[in-house]
Amino acid sequence: MSTIRWGVVGPGEIAAGFAEAMRSVEGGEIVAVASRSIERATAFGDRFTIARRYGDYAELAADPDVDIVYVATPASRHEPDTLAFLEAGKHVLCEKPFALDAGQARRMAEQARARGLFLMEAIWSRFLPAYRMLAEAMASGRIGEPLLVEADFGMRWPVQPQHRLFNPALGGGALLDLGIYPVQLCSLVLGAPQHVVADGVIGETGVDEQIAAVLRHPGGALGVVKSAIRTVMTCTARIAGTNGSIDLPAFMHCPDALTVTTHPGGAERIDASYQGNGLQFEIAEVHRCLAEGLTESPVMPLTETIAIASTLDAIRAQVQRVPPHGSLTINDPSDERRPR
Ligand SMILES: NC(=O)c1ccc[n+]([C@@H]2O[C@H](COP(=O)([O-])OP(=O)(O)OC[C@H]3O[C@@H](n4cnc5c(N)ncnc54)[C@H](OP(=O)(O)O)[C@@H]3O)[C@@H](O)[C@H]2O)c1
């Protein structure tokens, strides 16, 4: 494959960021855009100088001159859109959250594997300089064995029932949209959890507006994650190990530095700043994978995407609708996993 020919589906906010970032990445170009409306496809095409504009996603799937599709639709559409493009023989980069649940994520992965096509969840954080440095620092053992990952990501948005953040029909809610970032950090550092305890608050539009979860990992390490769409959080992260710690400043999903503190040794601030909006790094990784004939990125493999979706499922299953006032309730005390 020489120049990689991209199609973009769902020309909204993040698709515009993606098209902006594509200008600075070698080896690929956006050749087609599809919207549910030809007017929006045309406007996006004009803005980013994209020749082919489609008013129907199926027309993009049928375009033989498109190698890979960037799925930038709301979460509720990720499974059907990804499956449709895979079935049409396209590679796919699918926005986060990859799917509404682990079952969908598995079906998407199975389809890509069965057809030998590339598929990746667009968790752009993983490809940023700070996350590359974080992965290297963890692998080097500088802070020893990780025991605790604390991370939160929350802001206060006005309630907009139709917006993807607040609309349950679009897969809205704090957990799927923002909580995935703290959860993927726990996954990167600690792997998949073996036990999850969580709670949260469902807002007036029916989505979780605030969640908190504790993930216990094999060996005893903990992940403590929070996310919100109606509460301002620190948006930072800290990894505590047996010999030191690593701090990610706000915003923890796209930090421009990290501080590594070791004992003895002290604190070292490492610059991880970058030009542009940061999406260029994940695009470059997709180009690298396709050039090397890889169907998955080792940085964000599908097995891990499915594990992250399973963790999100386990958290969401414990976020219950409870009356705003009332007596104290606890999880089932007869649960045998509960320590006596
Ligand atoms: N990586 C990141 O930093 C980042 C940042 C923001 C969002 N995201 C993710 O990217 C995805 C899209 O987010 P966004 O902020 O770009 O959303 P957005 O601005 O609402 O754009 C989504 C696009 O999807 C299309 N769409 C298809 N069915 C739709 C429906 N039923 N309702 C609304 N839109 C529909 C629309 O385009 P047409 O109708 O024209 O086809 C719309 O422009 C989400 O999964 C989100 O979590 C990632």
Ligand as a Chemical Component Dictionary entry (heavy atoms), coordinates in Angstrom:
data_LIG
# 
_chem_comp.id                   LIG 
_chem_comp.type                 NON-POLYMER 
_chem_comp.pdbx_formal_charge   0 
_chem_comp.three_letter_code    LIG 
# 
loop_
_chem_comp_atom.comp_id 
_chem_comp_atom.atom_id 
_chem_comp_atom.alt_atom_id 
_chem_comp_atom.type_symbol 
_chem_comp_atom.charge 
_chem_comp_atom.model_Cartn_x 
_chem_comp_atom.model_Cartn_y 
_chem_comp_atom.model_Cartn_z 
_chem_comp_atom.pdbx_ordinal 
LIG N1  N1  N 0  -10.363 11.131 20.822 1  
LIG C1  C1  C 0  -10.894 12.222 21.341 2  
LIG O1  O1  O 0  -10.236 13.084 21.877 3  
LIG C2  C2  C 0  -12.370 12.421 21.243 4  
LIG C3  C3  C 0  -12.894 13.678 21.467 5  
LIG C4  C4  C 0  -14.248 13.863 21.288 6  
LIG C5  C5  C 0  -15.059 12.797 20.957 7  
LIG N2  N2  N 1  -14.522 11.567 20.770 8  
LIG C6  C6  C 0  -15.373 10.437 20.423 9  
LIG O2  O2  O 0  -15.726 10.560 19.049 10 
LIG C7  C7  C 0  -17.071 10.163 18.837 11 
LIG C8  C8  C 0  -17.832 11.332 18.215 12 
LIG O3  O3  O 0  -17.782 12.453 19.082 13 
LIG P1  P1  P 0  -17.950 13.960 18.536 14 
LIG O4  O4  O 0  -17.665 14.847 19.683 15 
LIG O5  O5  O -1 -17.192 14.162 17.292 16 
LIG O6  O6  O 0  -19.508 13.966 18.269 17 
LIG P2  P2  P 0  -20.311 14.881 17.236 18 
LIG O7  O7  O 0  -19.651 16.214 17.085 19 
LIG O8  O8  O 0  -21.729 14.834 17.679 20 
LIG O9  O9  O 0  -20.149 14.126 15.837 21 
LIG C9  C9  C 0  -20.637 12.833 15.638 22 
LIG C10 C10 C 0  -21.096 12.712 14.193 23 
LIG O10 O10 O 0  -21.693 11.428 14.039 24 
LIG C11 C11 C 0  -22.755 11.504 13.089 25 
LIG N3  N3  N 0  -23.928 10.795 13.610 26 
LIG C12 C12 C 0  -24.406 9.635  13.145 27 
LIG N4  N4  N 0  -25.475 9.257  13.822 28 
LIG C13 C13 C 0  -25.733 10.216 14.729 29 
LIG C14 C14 C 0  -26.736 10.400 15.699 30 
LIG N5  N5  N 0  -27.719 9.510  15.869 31 
LIG N6  N6  N 0  -26.684 11.502 16.457 32 
LIG C15 C15 C 0  -25.693 12.401 16.319 33 
LIG N7  N7  N 0  -24.704 12.278 15.399 34 
LIG C16 C16 C 0  -24.734 11.188 14.601 35 
LIG C17 C17 C 0  -23.033 12.972 12.835 36 
LIG O11 O11 O 0  -22.602 13.256 11.530 37 
LIG P3  P3  P 0  -23.613 13.133 10.278 38 
LIG O12 O12 O 0  -25.014 13.177 10.813 39 
LIG O13 O13 O 0  -23.252 14.349 9.478  40 
LIG O14 O14 O 0  -23.283 11.865 9.608  41 
LIG C18 C18 C 0  -22.152 13.732 13.822 42 
LIG O15 O15 O 0  -21.569 14.881 13.256 43 
LIG C19 C19 C 0  -17.594 9.707  20.192 44 
LIG O16 O16 O 0  -17.438 8.324  20.301 45 
LIG C20 C20 C 0  -16.665 10.409 21.180 46 
LIG O17 O17 O 0  -16.521 9.727  22.414 47 
LIG C21 C21 C 0  -13.204 11.369 20.894 48 
# 
loop_
_chem_comp_bond.comp_id 
_chem_comp_bond.atom_id_1 
_chem_comp_bond.atom_id_2 
_chem_comp_bond.value_order 
_chem_comp_bond.pdbx_ordinal 
LIG N1  C1  SING 1  
LIG C1  O1  DOUB 2  
LIG C1  C2  SING 3  
LIG C2  C3  SING 4  
LIG C2  C21 DOUB 5  
LIG C3  C4  DOUB 6  
LIG C4  C5  SING 7  
LIG C5  N2  DOUB 8  
LIG N2  C6  SING 9  
LIG N2  C21 SING 10 
LIG C6  O2  SING 11 
LIG C6  C20 SING 12 
LIG O2  C7  SING 13 
LIG C7  C8  SING 14 
LIG C7  C19 SING 15 
LIG C8  O3  SING 16 
LIG O3  P1  SING 17 
LIG P1  O4  DOUB 18 
LIG P1  O5  SING 19 
LIG P1  O6  SING 20 
LIG O6  P2  SING 21 
LIG P2  O7  DOUB 22 
LIG P2  O8  SING 23 
LIG P2  O9  SING 24 
LIG O9  C9  SING 25 
LIG C9  C10 SING 26 
LIG C10 O10 SING 27 
LIG C10 C18 SING 28 
LIG O10 C11 SING 29 
LIG C11 N3  SING 30 
LIG C11 C17 SING 31 
LIG N3  C12 SING 32 
LIG N3  C16 SING 33 
LIG C12 N4  DOUB 34 
LIG N4  C13 SING 35 
LIG C13 C14 SING 36 
LIG C13 C16 DOUB 37 
LIG C14 N5  SING 38 
LIG C14 N6  DOUB 39 
LIG N6  C15 SING 40 
LIG C15 N7  DOUB 41 
LIG N7  C16 SING 42 
LIG C17 O11 SING 43 
LIG C17 C18 SING 44 
LIG O11 P3  SING 45 
LIG P3  O12 DOUB 46 
LIG P3  O13 SING 47 
LIG P3  O14 SING 48 
LIG C18 O15 SING 49 
LIG C19 O16 SING 50 
LIG C19 C20 SING 51 
LIG C20 O17 SING 52 
# 
